Amino acid sequence: MKIITVEEHFESAKITQEINQAVGKAAMPNVSKEMLHYMQTTLPTPEIMQDVTKERIAFMDKYEIDQQILSYGNSSPQNLDPKVAVKLCQDANDELARAIKTNPTIPLASLD
């Protein structure tokens, strides 16, 4: 049986940095203490989320995941003013498309 996980998060270090510059601070979701603990202890690290090759593949192998459908993480540029968001969303899609082009067997992705 093939295991495919849906809506796994991808984030770009470059786009995250640009988002932080646009909003003037690191974009952190407003979550409960329990959710923050879960995020810190269970979810993939930012390094895994920013990598679609080595770190992510190792994470997938560890949990026997065959394929992932990617979408942009919680600090998505789509939540910004459209004057900034459109370019950053395009840049994020382009970055991921380049990564997929170098290894077409890695997961397909979409930016919500």
C-alpha positions as CSV (number, residue, x, y, z in Angstrom):
1,M,0.0,0.0,0.0
2,K,1.3,3.5,-0.9
3,I,1.1,6.2,1.8
4,I,0.4,9.7,0.5
5,T,0.0,12.5,2.9
6,V,-2.1,15.5,2.0
7,E,-1.4,19.2,2.6
8,E,2.1,18.8,4.0
9,H,3.7,22.2,4.6
10,F,6.5,23.6,2.6
11,E,8.1,26.9,3.5
12,S,10.8,29.0,1.8
13,A,13.5,30.5,3.9
14,K,13.8,33.4,1.4
15,I,10.0,34.0,1.3
16,T,9.8,33.8,5.1
17,Q,12.5,36.4,5.4
18,E,10.7,38.6,2.9
19,I,7.4,38.2,4.8
20,N,9.1,39.1,8.1
21,Q,10.5,42.3,6.4
22,A,7.0,43.1,5.0
23,V,5.2,42.8,8.4
24,G,8.1,44.0,10.5
25,K,8.4,40.9,12.7
26,A,8.5,37.2,12.5
27,A,5.1,35.8,11.5
28,M,4.0,33.4,14.2
29,P,0.5,32.0,14.4
30,N,-1.5,32.7,17.6
31,V,-1.9,29.3,19.1
32,S,-2.5,27.8,22.5
33,K,0.3,26.6,24.8
34,E,-0.7,23.0,24.1
35,M,-0.7,23.5,20.3
36,L,2.7,25.2,20.5
37,H,4.1,22.2,22.4
38,Y,2.7,19.9,19.8
39,M,4.2,22.0,17.0
40,Q,7.6,22.0,18.7
41,T,7.7,18.3,19.6
42,T,5.8,16.5,16.8
43,L,5.8,18.5,13.6
44,P,8.7,18.7,11.2
45,T,11.3,21.3,12.0
46,P,11.6,24.5,9.9
47,E,14.7,22.9,8.2
48,I,12.5,20.0,7.1
49,M,9.8,22.3,5.9
50,Q,12.2,24.4,3.9
51,D,13.9,21.4,2.3
52,V,12.1,19.2,-0.3
53,T,15.0,16.9,-0.8
54,K,17.4,15.5,1.8
55,E,15.7,16.4,5.2
56,R,12.1,16.0,4.0
57,I,12.9,12.7,2.3
58,A,14.6,11.4,5.4
59,F,11.5,12.5,7.4
60,M,9.2,10.7,4.9
61,D,11.4,7.5,5.1
62,K,11.3,7.5,8.9
63,Y,7.5,7.5,8.8
64,E,7.2,5.3,5.7
65,I,5.5,8.1,3.6
66,D,5.7,7.4,-0.1
67,Q,4.5,10.8,-1.4
68,Q,3.4,14.2,-0.1
69,I,1.1,16.8,-1.6
70,L,2.6,20.1,-0.5
71,S,1.1,23.4,0.3
72,Y,2.6,26.5,1.7
73,G,3.0,26.7,5.5
74,N,1.1,28.8,8.1
75,S,3.1,31.9,7.4
76,S,1.9,32.0,3.8
77,P,2.5,35.1,1.7
78,Q,-1.1,34.9,0.5
79,N,-2.1,36.5,3.8
80,L,-0.3,39.8,3.0
81,D,-1.4,42.8,1.2
82,P,-2.0,41.8,-2.5
83,K,0.7,44.3,-3.6
84,V,3.3,42.1,-1.8
85,A,1.5,38.8,-1.8
86,V,1.2,38.1,-5.5
87,K,4.9,38.4,-6.1
88,L,5.9,36.4,-3.1
89,C,3.4,33.6,-4.0
90,Q,4.8,33.5,-7.5
91,D,8.4,33.4,-6.1
92,A,7.4,30.6,-3.7
93,N,5.8,28.6,-6.5
94,D,8.8,29.2,-8.8
95,E,11.3,28.1,-6.1
96,L,9.4,24.9,-5.5
97,A,9.0,24.2,-9.2
98,R,12.8,24.5,-9.7
99,A,13.3,22.0,-6.9
100,I,10.9,19.6,-8.4
101,K,12.4,20.0,-11.9
102,T,15.8,18.9,-10.5
103,N,14.2,15.7,-9.1
104,P,10.8,15.0,-10.6
105,T,10.2,12.1,-8.2
106,I,9.7,14.5,-5.3
107,P,6.1,15.5,-4.4
108,L,4.0,17.8,-6.5
109,A,3.0,21.0,-4.8
110,S,0.6,23.9,-4.8
111,L,0.4,27.2,-3.0
112,D,-3.0,27.8,-1.6
